Amino acid sequence: MAGKVKRKLGRRQVDRQLDERIGTLLRQRRVFLGWSQSTLGGKLGLTFQQIQKYERGANQLSVARLIQVCGVLDVPVTYFLDGVNKASAPIEFDYRAARLISGVQPEAVRVAMLRLAAECQKSESE
């Protein structure tokens, strides 16, 4: 049998990958803030089930809803849209580390830890 035929991804497959990427980033930010799906849903006027669907990429966020989500999560829209052309690249995230960091008090210490981590990552990539 001949080798596999390489096929282009259909539009819906590409959309699905983007929905999943945005959902992963949504979950990362929610976990970082120490919020449950119910807490985030309450702030957005949605059920936790709807938040689950967004996080899994099963439902697509409209532009209006994305803007609302960004306001509640206190992130710019670019948080979700940077790297859109790399939507198929997996996003790695350590949820345990996020939970631990989100519990650090006072906030100034937590912010300093995040800046340190960003600087370390920046120096590794250079």
N, CA, C and O atoms as CSV, one atom per row, in Angstrom:
chain,resi,resn,atom,element,x,y,z
A,1,MET,N,N,0.840,-1.168,0.000
A,1,MET,CA,C,0.000,0.000,0.000
A,1,MET,C,C,0.890,1.237,0.000
A,1,MET,O,O,1.913,1.276,0.683
A,2,ALA,N,N,0.501,2.227,-0.754
A,2,ALA,CA,C,1.286,3.452,-0.881
A,2,ALA,C,C,1.271,4.232,0.421
A,2,ALA,O,O,0.429,3.998,1.288
A,3,GLY,N,N,2.237,5.187,0.555
A,3,GLY,CA,C,2.312,6.013,1.762
A,3,GLY,C,C,1.051,6.832,1.961
A,3,GLY,O,O,0.218,6.964,1.064
A,4,LYS,N,N,0.936,7.372,3.151
A,4,LYS,CA,C,-0.240,8.178,3.469
A,4,LYS,C,C,-0.287,9.420,2.594
A,4,LYS,O,O,0.739,10.023,2.280
A,5,VAL,N,N,-1.476,9.777,2.219
A,5,VAL,CA,C,-1.681,11.002,1.459
A,5,VAL,C,C,-1.830,12.134,2.464
A,5,VAL,O,O,-2.664,12.078,3.368
A,6,LYS,N,N,-1.006,13.163,2.292
A,6,LYS,CA,C,-1.086,14.295,3.202
A,6,LYS,C,C,-2.230,15.187,2.762
A,6,LYS,O,O,-2.268,15.650,1.622
A,7,ARG,N,N,-3.154,15.424,3.667
A,7,ARG,CA,C,-4.327,16.231,3.340
A,7,ARG,C,C,-4.274,17.552,4.092
A,7,ARG,O,O,-3.730,17.662,5.192
A,8,LYS,N,N,-4.857,18.534,3.454
A,8,LYS,CA,C,-4.988,19.826,4.112
A,8,LYS,C,C,-6.029,19.711,5.214
A,8,LYS,O,O,-6.973,18.926,5.123
A,9,LEU,N,N,-5.840,20.501,6.244
A,9,LEU,CA,C,-6.855,20.556,7.283
A,9,LEU,C,C,-8.030,21.370,6.768
A,9,LEU,O,O,-7.847,22.427,6.165
A,10,GLY,N,N,-9.215,20.882,7.005
A,10,GLY,CA,C,-10.410,21.620,6.629
A,10,GLY,C,C,-10.589,22.826,7.529
A,10,GLY,O,O,-9.962,22.928,8.583
A,11,ARG,N,N,-11.443,23.734,7.109
A,11,ARG,CA,C,-11.644,24.960,7.882
A,11,ARG,C,C,-12.112,24.651,9.298
A,11,ARG,O,O,-11.613,25.254,10.248
A,12,ARG,N,N,-13.043,23.741,9.461
A,12,ARG,CA,C,-13.555,23.429,10.787
A,12,ARG,C,C,-12.479,22.804,11.666
A,12,ARG,O,O,-12.463,23.029,12.876
A,13,GLN,N,N,-11.577,22.020,11.071
A,13,GLN,CA,C,-10.489,21.429,11.865
A,13,GLN,C,C,-9.555,22.514,12.385
A,13,GLN,O,O,-9.098,22.457,13.527
A,14,VAL,N,N,-9.277,23.501,11.540
A,14,VAL,CA,C,-8.421,24.609,11.961
A,14,VAL,C,C,-9.137,25.420,13.032
A,14,VAL,O,O,-8.531,25.802,14.032
A,15,ASP,N,N,-10.437,25.688,12.825
A,15,ASP,CA,C,-11.221,26.403,13.831
A,15,ASP,C,C,-11.201,25.647,15.154
A,15,ASP,O,O,-11.054,26.252,16.216
A,16,ARG,N,N,-11.345,24.348,15.092
A,16,ARG,CA,C,-11.380,23.509,16.295
A,16,ARG,C,C,-10.057,23.613,17.055
A,16,ARG,O,O,-10.049,23.711,18.282
A,17,GLN,N,N,-8.945,23.592,16.328
A,17,GLN,CA,C,-7.641,23.724,16.980
A,17,GLN,C,C,-7.521,25.076,17.677
A,17,GLN,O,O,-6.999,25.168,18.788
A,18,LEU,N,N,-8.006,26.116,17.020
A,18,LEU,CA,C,-7.958,27.447,17.610
A,18,LEU,C,C,-8.865,27.516,18.839
A,18,LEU,O,O,-8.485,28.091,19.859
A,19,ASP,N,N,-10.064,26.930,18.748
A,19,ASP,CA,C,-10.982,26.899,19.887
A,19,ASP,C,C,-10.345,26.179,21.069
A,19,ASP,O,O,-10.482,26.617,22.211
A,20,GLU,N,N,-9.653,25.083,20.801
A,20,GLU,CA,C,-8.992,24.322,21.859
A,20,GLU,C,C,-7.846,25.119,22.475
A,20,GLU,O,O,-7.646,25.083,23.689
A,21,ARG,N,N,-7.100,25.833,21.650
A,21,ARG,CA,C,-5.996,26.654,22.142
A,21,ARG,C,C,-6.520,27.778,23.039
A,21,ARG,O,O,-5.976,28.026,24.115
A,22,ILE,N,N,-7.574,28.452,22.590
A,22,ILE,CA,C,-8.168,29.523,23.391
A,22,ILE,C,C,-8.730,28.947,24.688
A,22,ILE,O,O,-8.596,29.556,25.750
A,23,GLY,N,N,-9.355,27.783,24.603
A,23,GLY,CA,C,-9.894,27.128,25.798
A,23,GLY,C,C,-8.816,26.781,26.798
A,23,GLY,O,O,-9.007,26.938,28.004
A,24,THR,N,N,-7.680,26.309,26.303
A,24,THR,CA,C,-6.555,25.979,27.183
A,24,THR,C,C,-6.047,27.231,27.887
A,24,THR,O,O,-5.763,27.201,29.085
A,25,LEU,N,N,-5.931,28.326,27.148
A,25,LEU,CA,C,-5.482,29.584,27.749
A,25,LEU,C,C,-6.500,30.109,28.760
A,25,LEU,O,O,-6.127,30.664,29.794
A,26,LEU,N,N,-7.774,29.932,28.459
A,26,LEU,CA,C,-8.833,30.327,29.394
A,26,LEU,C,C,-8.686,29.546,30.699
A,26,LEU,O,O,-8.756,30.116,31.788
A,27,ARG,N,N,-8.485,28.254,30.575
A,27,ARG,CA,C,-8.330,27.413,31.769
A,27,ARG,C,C,-7.076,27.804,32.556
A,27,ARG,O,O,-7.103,27.879,33.784
A,28,GLN,N,N,-5.987,28.049,31.840
A,28,GLN,CA,C,-4.749,28.440,32.516
A,28,GLN,C,C,-4.963,29.685,33.364
A,28,GLN,O,O,-4.562,29.727,34.527
A,29,ARG,N,N,-5.589,30.688,32.785
A,29,ARG,CA,C,-5.792,31.949,33.504
A,29,ARG,C,C,-6.739,31.744,34.688
A,29,ARG,O,O,-6.510,32.284,35.769
A,30,ARG,N,N,-7.805,30.961,34.481
A,30,ARG,CA,C,-8.762,30.700,35.555
A,30,ARG,C,C,-8.073,30.002,36.719
A,30,ARG,O,O,-8.255,30.386,37.874
A,31,VAL,N,N,-7.284,28.981,36.415
A,31,VAL,CA,C,-6.567,28.239,37.458
A,31,VAL,C,C,-5.563,29.148,38.153
A,31,VAL,O,O,-5.426,29.108,39.376
A,32,PHE,N,N,-4.862,29.969,37.375
A,32,PHE,CA,C,-3.890,30.893,37.960
A,32,PHE,C,C,-4.556,31.825,38.965
A,32,PHE,O,O,-3.979,32.144,40.005
A,33,LEU,N,N,-5.776,32.261,38.646
A,33,LEU,CA,C,-6.502,33.152,39.553
A,33,LEU,C,C,-7.108,32.405,40.741
A,33,LEU,O,O,-7.609,33.022,41.681
A,34,GLY,N,N,-7.057,31.072,40.691
A,34,GLY,CA,C,-7.597,30.269,41.782
A,34,GLY,C,C,-9.113,30.172,41.759
A,34,GLY,O,O,-9.738,29.946,42.796
A,35,TRP,N,N,-9.710,30.340,40.580
A,35,TRP,CA,C,-11.162,30.312,40.444
A,35,TRP,C,C,-11.625,28.956,39.950
A,35,TRP,O,O,-10.936,28.289,39.177
A,36,SER,N,N,-12.793,28.561,40.403
A,36,SER,CA,C,-13.441,27.363,39.872
A,36,SER,C,C,-14.177,27.747,38.589
A,36,SER,O,O,-14.326,28.929,38.276
A,37,GLN,N,N,-14.628,26.748,37.862
A,37,GLN,CA,C,-15.430,27.031,36.671
A,37,GLN,C,C,-16.725,27.733,37.072
A,37,GLN,O,O,-17.220,28.587,36.337
A,38,SER,N,N,-17.270,27.382,38.219
A,38,SER,CA,C,-18.501,28.031,38.700
A,38,SER,C,C,-18.258,29.502,39.016
A,38,SER,O,O,-19.097,30.351,38.715
A,39,THR,N,N,-17.119,29.802,39.621
A,39,THR,CA,C,-16.793,31.191,39.954
A,39,THR,C,C,-16.686,32.026,38.688
A,39,THR,O,O,-17.277,33.102,38.596
A,40,LEU,N,N,-15.932,31.529,37.709
A,40,LEU,CA,C,-15.798,32.264,36.457
A,40,LEU,C,C,-17.146,32.382,35.757
A,40,LEU,O,O,-17.489,33.442,35.234
A,41,GLY,N,N,-17.902,31.304,35.749
A,41,GLY,CA,C,-19.223,31.339,35.133
A,41,GLY,C,C,-20.115,32.376,35.785
A,41,GLY,O,O,-20.836,33.098,35.096
A,42,GLY,N,N,-20.073,32.458,37.102
A,42,GLY,CA,C,-20.874,33.448,37.820
A,42,GLY,C,C,-20.509,34.870,37.436
A,42,GLY,O,O,-21.384,35.722,37.289
A,43,LYS,N,N,-19.217,35.129,37.274
A,43,LYS,CA,C,-18.767,36.464,36.897
A,43,LYS,C,C,-19.170,36.827,35.469
A,43,LYS,O,O,-19.296,38.003,35.131
A,44,LEU,N,N,-19.373,35.792,34.627
A,44,LEU,CA,C,-19.751,36.016,33.235
A,44,LEU,C,C,-21.245,35.823,32.983
A,44,LEU,O,O,-21.730,36.070,31.879
A,45,GLY,N,N,-21.971,35.382,34.007
A,45,GLY,CA,C,-23.390,35.108,33.827
A,45,GLY,C,C,-23.641,33.821,33.053
A,45,GLY,O,O,-24.624,33.698,32.323
A,46,LEU,N,N,-22.717,32.848,33.229
A,46,LEU,CA,C,-22.809,31.572,32.530
A,46,LEU,C,C,-22.779,30.429,33.544
A,46,LEU,O,O,-22.442,30.626,34.711
A,47,THR,N,N,-23.133,29.246,33.085
A,47,THR,CA,C,-23.042,28.064,33.939
A,47,THR,C,C,-21.623,27.503,33.874
A,47,THR,O,O,-20.859,27.803,32.957
A,48,PHE,N,N,-21.294,26.682,34.870
A,48,PHE,CA,C,-19.970,26.050,34.834
A,48,PHE,C,C,-19.866,25.114,33.636
A,48,PHE,O,O,-18.776,24.901,33.105
A,49,GLN,N,N,-21.006,24.547,33.204
A,49,GLN,CA,C,-20.978,23.651,32.045
A,49,GLN,C,C,-20.542,24.400,30.788
A,49,GLN,O,O,-19.806,23.863,29.960
A,50,GLN,N,N,-21.003,25.647,30.652
A,50,GLN,CA,C,-20.605,26.442,29.483
A,50,GLN,C,C,-19.111,26.754,29.538
A,50,GLN,O,O,-18.428,26.724,28.514
A,51,ILE,N,N,-18.611,27.051,30.726
A,51,ILE,CA,C,-17.172,27.305,30.876
A,51,ILE,C,C,-16.395,26.042,30.496
A,51,ILE,O,O,-15.369,26.121,29.821
A,52,GLN,N,N,-16.886,24.879,30.931
A,52,GLN,CA,C,-16.250,23.598,30.564
A,52,GLN,C,C,-16.168,23.454,29.053
A,52,GLN,O,O,-15.131,23.067,28.515
A,53,LYS,N,N,-17.254,23.765,28.376
A,53,LYS,CA,C,-17.294,23.627,26.915
A,53,LYS,C,C,-16.312,24.577,26.241
A,53,LYS,O,O,-15.646,24.203,25.276
A,54,TYR,N,N,-16.220,25.809,26.751
A,54,TYR,CA,C,-15.233,26.744,26.210
A,54,TYR,C,C,-13.816,26.221,26.439
A,54,TYR,O,O,-12.983,26.261,25.534
A,55,GLU,N,N,-13.548,25.736,27.640
A,55,GLU,CA,C,-12.201,25.267,27.971
A,55,GLU,C,C,-11.794,24.045,27.154
A,55,GLU,O,O,-10.619,23.898,26.818
A,56,ARG,N,N,-12.726,23.178,26.832
A,56,ARG,CA,C,-12.426,22.000,26.006
A,56,ARG,C,C,-12.359,22.335,24.527
A,56,ARG,O,O,-11.851,21.546,23.731
A,57,GLY,N,N,-12.874,23.514,24.154
A,57,GLY,CA,C,-12.915,23.879,22.750
A,57,GLY,C,C,-14.138,23.320,22.041
A,57,GLY,O,O,-14.231,23.373,20.815
A,58,ALA,N,N,-15.085,22.780,22.820
A,58,ALA,CA,C,-16.300,22.221,22.239
A,58,ALA,C,C,-17.214,23.327,21.723
A,58,ALA,O,O,-17.906,23.140,20.722
A,59,ASN,N,N,-17.223,24.478,22.398
A,59,ASN,CA,C,-17.990,25.638,21.953
A,59,ASN,C,C,-17.027,26.768,21.622
A,59,ASN,O,O,-15.983,26.926,22.256
A,60,GLN,N,N,-17.395,27.534,20.633
A,60,GLN,CA,C,-16.554,28.639,20.186
A,60,GLN,C,C,-16.965,29.924,20.890
A,60,GLN,O,O,-18.153,30.227,20.998
A,61,LEU,N,N,-15.979,30.680,21.367
A,61,LEU,CA,C,-16.247,31.979,21.977
A,61,LEU,C,C,-16.496,33.000,20.881
A,61,LEU,O,O,-15.700,33.107,19.947
A,62,SER,N,N,-17.581,33.748,20.976
A,62,SER,CA,C,-17.813,34.840,20.039
A,62,SER,C,C,-16.848,35.966,20.385
A,62,SER,O,O,-16.254,35.967,21.464
A,63,VAL,N,N,-16.691,36.911,19.488
A,63,VAL,CA,C,-15.801,38.046,19.754
A,63,VAL,C,C,-16.314,38.825,20.957
A,63,VAL,O,O,-15.534,39.211,21.827
A,64,ALA,N,N,-17.630,39.060,21.009
A,64,ALA,CA,C,-18.201,39.804,22.138
A,64,ALA,C,C,-17.945,39.084,23.457
A,64,ALA,O,O,-17.600,39.722,24.451
A,65,ARG,N,N,-18.111,37.759,23.478
A,65,ARG,CA,C,-17.884,36.984,24.705
A,65,ARG,C,C,-16.399,36.985,25.055
A,65,ARG,O,O,-16.044,37.066,26.231
A,66,LEU,N,N,-15.526,36.896,24.049
A,66,LEU,CA,C,-14.084,36.916,24.298
A,66,LEU,C,C,-13.681,38.227,24.959
A,66,LEU,O,O,-12.865,38.231,25.880
A,67,ILE,N,N,-14.243,39.330,24.500
A,67,ILE,CA,C,-13.941,40.634,25.093
A,67,ILE,C,C,-14.436,40.676,26.540
A,67,ILE,O,O,-13.748,41.200,27.415
A,68,GLN,N,N,-15.620,40.130,26.793
A,68,GLN,CA,C,-16.149,40.065,28.150
A,68,GLN,C,C,-15.238,39.213,29.044
A,68,GLN,O,O,-14.933,39.596,30.173
A,69,VAL,N,N,-14.812,38.068,28.533
A,69,VAL,CA,C,-13.925,37.168,29.274
A,69,VAL,C,C,-12.614,37.887,29.612
A,69,VAL,O,O,-12.117,37.788,30.734
A,70,CYS,N,N,-12.066,38.605,28.641
A,70,CYS,CA,C,-10.811,39.334,28.879
A,70,CYS,C,C,-10.972,40.363,29.990
A,70,CYS,O,O,-10.065,40.545,30.802
A,71,GLY,N,N,-12.121,41.039,30.031
A,71,GLY,CA,C,-12.374,42.012,31.091
A,71,GLY,C,C,-12.423,41.355,32.457
A,71,GLY,O,O,-11.847,41.867,33.416
A,72,VAL,N,N,-13.106,40.228,32.551
A,72,VAL,CA,C,-13.237,39.519,33.831
A,72,VAL,C,C,-11.898,38.937,34.272
A,72,VAL,O,O,-11.559,38.986,35.455
A,73,LEU,N,N,-11.136,38.386,33.330
A,73,LEU,CA,C,-9.849,37.771,33.661
A,73,LEU,C,C,-8.715,38.789,33.753
A,73,LEU,O,O,-7.592,38.449,34.127
A,74,ASP,N,N,-9.016,40.036,33.408
A,74,ASP,CA,C,-8.034,41.119,33.450
A,74,ASP,C,C,-6.812,40.820,32.584
A,74,ASP,O,O,-5.669,40.934,33.026
A,75,VAL,N,N,-7.087,40.434,31.340
A,75,VAL,CA,C,-6.031,40.209,30.359
A,75,VAL,C,C,-6.426,40.912,29.060
A,75,VAL,O,O,-7.615,41.083,28.792
A,76,PRO,N,N,-5.447,41.322,28.252
A,76,PRO,CA,C,-5.786,41.904,26.953
A,76,PRO,C,C,-6.227,40.798,25.988
A,76,PRO,O,O,-5.929,39.624,26.205
A,77,VAL,N,N,-6.922,41.173,24.947
A,77,VAL,CA,C,-7.380,40.203,23.951
A,77,VAL,C,C,-6.183,39.475,23.332
A,77,VAL,O,O,-6.295,38.318,22.927
A,78,THR,N,N,-5.057,40.149,23.263
A,78,THR,CA,C,-3.868,39.524,22.693
A,78,THR,C,C,-3.404,38.320,23.499
A,78,THR,O,O,-2.681,37.471,22.976
A,79,TYR,N,N,-3.811,38.231,24.778
A,79,TYR,CA,C,-3.492,37.056,25.592
A,79,TYR,C,C,-3.973,35.789,24.892
A,79,TYR,O,O,-3.296,34.761,24.909
A,80,PHE,N,N,-5.146,35.875,24.279
A,80,PHE,CA,C,-5.722,34.723,23.595
A,80,PHE,C,C,-5.310,34.637,22.125
A,80,PHE,O,O,-5.299,33.549,21.549
A,81,LEU,N,N,-4.976,35.759,21.523
A,81,LEU,CA,C,-4.765,35.769,20.077
A,81,LEU,C,C,-3.310,35.796,19.635
A,81,LEU,O,O,-3.026,35.558,18.462
A,82,ASP,N,N,-2.377,36.082,20.546
A,82,ASP,CA,C,-0.956,36.018,20.164
A,82,ASP,C,C,-0.622,34.594,19.747
A,82,ASP,O,O,-1.005,33.641,20.425
A,83,GLY,N,N,0.074,34.447,18.661
A,83,GLY,CA,C,0.463,33.122,18.208
A,83,GLY,C,C,-0.656,32.359,17.531
A,83,GLY,O,O,-0.599,31.132,17.452
A,84,VAL,N,N,-1.684,33.060,17.035
A,84,VAL,CA,C,-2.814,32.388,16.384
A,84,VAL,C,C,-2.336,31.523,15.233
A,84,VAL,O,O,-2.897,30.455,14.990
A,85,ASN,N,N,-1.322,31.960,14.530
A,85,ASN,CA,C,-0.810,31.170,13.408
A,85,ASN,C,C,-0.149,29.886,13.867
A,85,ASN,O,O,0.117,29.002,13.053
A,86,LYS,N,N,0.118,29.768,15.147
A,86,LYS,CA,C,0.717,28.567,15.716
A,86,LYS,C,C,-0.325,27.782,16.509
A,86,LYS,O,O,0.008,27.098,17.477
A,87,ALA,N,N,-1.580,27.883,16.097
A,87,ALA,CA,C,-2.680,27.284,16.859
A,87,ALA,C,C,-2.528,25.781,17.028
A,87,ALA,O,O,-3.062,25.214,17.982
A,88,SER,N,N,-1.812,25.123,16.124
A,88,SER,CA,C,-1.679,23.674,16.248
A,88,SER,C,C,-0.594,23.266,17.241
A,88,SER,O,O,-0.506,22.102,17.631
A,89,ALA,N,N,0.237,24.239,17.649
A,89,ALA,CA,C,1.298,23.919,18.605
A,89,ALA,C,C,0.687,23.675,19.983
A,89,ALA,O,O,-0.169,24.441,20.424
A,90,PRO,N,N,1.118,22.619,20.660
A,90,PRO,CA,C,0.560,22.342,21.990
A,90,PRO,C,C,0.989,23.404,22.997
A,90,PRO,O,O,2.068,23.986,22.888
A,91,ILE,N,N,0.140,23.639,23.955
A,91,ILE,CA,C,0.431,24.587,25.023
A,91,ILE,C,C,0.730,23.779,26.268
A,91,ILE,O,O,-0.099,22.994,26.730
A,92,GLU,N,N,1.913,23.976,26.803
A,92,GLU,CA,C,2.281,23.258,28.014
A,92,GLU,C,C,2.033,24.165,29.211
A,92,GLU,O,O,2.324,25.360,29.169
A,93,PHE,N,N,1.500,23.593,30.261
A,93,PHE,CA,C,1.195,24.379,31.446
A,93,PHE,C,C,1.209,23.459,32.650
A,93,PHE,O,O,0.656,22.359,32.608
A,94,ASP,N,N,1.824,23.898,33.696
A,94,ASP,CA,C,1.893,23.122,34.925
A,94,ASP,C,C,0.831,23.649,35.881
A,94,ASP,O,O,1.035,24.652,36.566
A,95,TYR,N,N,-0.320,22.951,35.919
A,95,TYR,CA,C,-1.437,23.410,36.737
A,95,TYR,C,C,-1.106,23.380,38.229
A,95,TYR,O,O,-1.592,24.222,38.984
A,96,ARG,N,N,-0.299,22.436,38.653
A,96,ARG,CA,C,0.082,22.374,40.069
A,96,ARG,C,C,0.878,23.618,40.443
A,96,ARG,O,O,0.632,24.225,41.485
A,97,ALA,N,N,1.835,23.999,39.593
A,97,ALA,CA,C,2.627,25.202,39.849
A,97,ALA,C,C,1.741,26.442,39.856
A,97,ALA,O,O,1.929,27.334,40.683
A,98,ALA,N,N,0.784,26.502,38.947
A,98,ALA,CA,C,-0.115,27.659,38.889
A,98,ALA,C,C,-0.936,27.774,40.165
A,98,ALA,O,O,-1.126,28.868,40.696
A,99,ARG,N,N,-1.417,26.642,40.648
A,99,ARG,CA,C,-2.203,26.668,41.886
A,99,ARG,C,C,-1.341,27.125,43.070
A,99,ARG,O,O,-1.787,27.903,43.913
A,100,LEU,N,N,-0.114,26.634,43.115
A,100,LEU,CA,C,0.771,27.026,44.211
A,100,LEU,C,C,1.089,28.521,44.146
A,100,LEU,O,O,1.036,29.220,45.158
A,101,ILE,N,N,1.418,28.998,42.955
A,101,ILE,CA,C,1.769,30.413,42.801
A,101,ILE,C,C,0.572,31.306,43.090
A,101,ILE,O,O,0.719,32.368,43.696
A,102,SER,N,N,-0.616,30.881,42.659
A,102,SER,CA,C,-1.793,31.727,42.872
A,102,SER,C,C,-2.111,31.912,44.349
A,102,SER,O,O,-2.804,32.862,44.712
A,103,GLY,N,N,-1.618,31.019,45.210
A,103,GLY,CA,C,-1.864,31.129,46.642
A,103,GLY,C,C,-0.831,31.937,47.399
A,103,GLY,O,O,-0.987,32.171,48.597
A,104,VAL,N,N,0.215,32.366,46.724
A,104,VAL,CA,C,1.281,33.129,47.392
A,104,VAL,C,C,0.768,34.522,47.754
A,104,VAL,O,O,0.192,35.226,46.925
A,105,GLN,N,N,0.990,34.895,48.996
A,105,GLN,CA,C,0.600,36.223,49.477
A,105,GLN,C,C,1.817,36.881,50.093
A,105,GLN,O,O,2.651,36.151,50.628
A,106,PRO,N,N,1.989,38.134,50.069
A,106,PRO,CA,C,1.161,39.140,49.426
A,106,PRO,C,C,1.322,39.112,47.908
A,106,PRO,O,O,2.203,38.440,47.371
A,107,GLU,N,N,0.461,39.850,47.240
A,107,GLU,CA,C,0.458,39.869,45.776
A,107,GLU,C,C,1.808,40.318,45.208
A,107,GLU,O,O,2.236,39.821,44.166
A,108,ALA,N,N,2.471,41.239,45.876
A,108,ALA,CA,C,3.761,41.742,45.394
A,108,ALA,C,C,4.786,40.609,45.288
A,108,ALA,O,O,5.599,40.601,44.364
A,109,VAL,N,N,4.755,39.673,46.206
A,109,VAL,CA,C,5.673,38.526,46.166
A,109,VAL,C,C,5.322,37.638,44.969
A,109,VAL,O,O,6.207,37.174,44.250
A,110,ARG,N,N,4.033,37.410,44.767
A,110,ARG,CA,C,3.581,36.590,43.640
A,110,ARG,C,C,4.007,37.231,42.316
A,110,ARG,O,O,4.493,36.537,41.423
A,111,VAL,N,N,3.830,38.525,42.185
A,111,VAL,CA,C,4.220,39.237,40.965
A,111,VAL,C,C,5.729,39.142,40.753
A,111,VAL,O,O,6.187,38.956,39.626
A,112,ALA,N,N,6.498,39.268,41.826
A,112,ALA,CA,C,7.958,39.163,41.730
A,112,ALA,C,C,8.370,37.761,41.269
A,112,ALA,O,O,9.298,37.610,40.473
A,113,MET,N,N,7.673,36.738,41.777
A,113,MET,CA,C,7.971,35.359,41.358
A,113,MET,C,C,7.709,35.179,39.867
A,113,MET,O,O,8.497,34.552,39.159
A,114,LEU,N,N,6.610,35.728,39.403
A,114,LEU,CA,C,6.266,35.602,37.981
A,114,LEU,C,C,7.265,36.346,37.096
A,114,LEU,O,O,7.641,35.865,36.027
A,115,ARG,N,N,7.688,37.517,37.552
A,115,ARG,CA,C,8.699,38.265,36.788
A,115,ARG,C,C,10.018,37.498,36.728
A,115,ARG,O,O,10.669,37.455,35.684
A,116,LEU,N,N,10.403,36.903,37.831
A,116,LEU,CA,C,11.624,36.102,37.873
A,116,LEU,C,C,11.530,34.927,36.904
A,116,LEU,O,O,12.472,34.655,36.159
A,117,ALA,N,N,10.396,34.234,36.915
A,117,ALA,CA,C,10.202,33.104,36.002
A,117,ALA,C,C,10.268,33.563,34.549
A,117,ALA,O,O,10.862,32.887,33.710
A,118,ALA,N,N,9.659,34.708,34.249
A,118,ALA,CA,C,9.685,35.242,32.877
A,118,ALA,C,C,11.106,35.585,32.462
A,118,ALA,O,O,11.502,35.316,31.328
A,119,GLU,N,N,11.877,36.177,33.368
A,119,GLU,CA,C,13.269,36.517,33.061
A,119,GLU,C,C,14.101,35.262,32.820
A,119,GLU,O,O,14.925,35.229,31.906
A,120,CYS,N,N,13.890,34.233,33.632
A,120,CYS,CA,C,14.618,32.971,33.446
A,120,CYS,C,C,14.293,32.351,32.089
A,120,CYS,O,O,15.182,31.862,31.392
A,121,GLN,N,N,13.037,32.373,31.729
A,121,GLN,CA,C,12.622,31.811,30.439
A,121,GLN,C,C,13.214,32.628,29.294
A,121,GLN,O,O,13.647,32.076,28.282
A,122,LYS,N,N,13.227,33.943,29.465
A,122,LYS,CA,C,13.769,34.838,28.439
A,122,LYS,C,C,15.259,34.573,28.232
A,122,LYS,O,O,15.729,34.514,27.096
A,123,SER,N,N,16.003,34.413,29.333
A,123,SER,CA,C,17.447,34.196,29.219
A,123,SER,C,C,17.767,32.813,28.618
A,123,SER,O,O,18.794,32.647,27.960
A,124,GLU,N,N,16.895,31.835,28.842
A,124,GLU,CA,C,17.106,30.504,28.266
A,124,GLU,C,C,16.906,30.524,26.746
A,124,GLU,O,O,17.574,29.786,26.022
A,125,SER,N,N,15.986,31.367,26.266
A,125,SER,CA,C,15.678,31.382,24.838
A,125,SER,C,C,16.676,32.203,24.042
A,125,SER,O,O,16.681,32.146,22.812
A,126,GLU,N,N,17.526,32.970,24.728
A,126,GLU,CA,C,18.502,33.802,24.007
A,126,GLU,C,C,19.727,33.039,23.609
A,126,GLU,O,O,20.634,33.602,22.997
